[in-house]
Amino acid sequence: MIGLTLEKLDDFETEELARGIFDIPDDSEIDEVLYEQFGIDFEQWAKIINTLIIYTPIVISELTKTKYHAFIKDGIALAKIKYVERGE
């Protein structure tokens, strides 16, 4: 089931997601990579990611048992938002 949320990733999380997906070093410009890959800037990237995140898998925190939608790479959540069931 797809969760309904008004939560958005902040700029830091959005940047870290891009770095994780494209293996961008900390000293490199994200905008350059995004433009080379997709012809978009960081603001457009953030809009796309925040639209798509509710379609990512639901994961459960082992520690808190909280449910999240998360972009996963190698078993690690690169970015996540809290899952909210419709009607909650």
Secondary structure, DSSP 8 states (H G I E B T S, - for coil): ----------HHHHHHHHHHHHT--TTS-HHHHHHHHHS--HHHHHHHHHHHGGGS-EEE-TTT--EEEEEEETTEEEEEEE---TT-
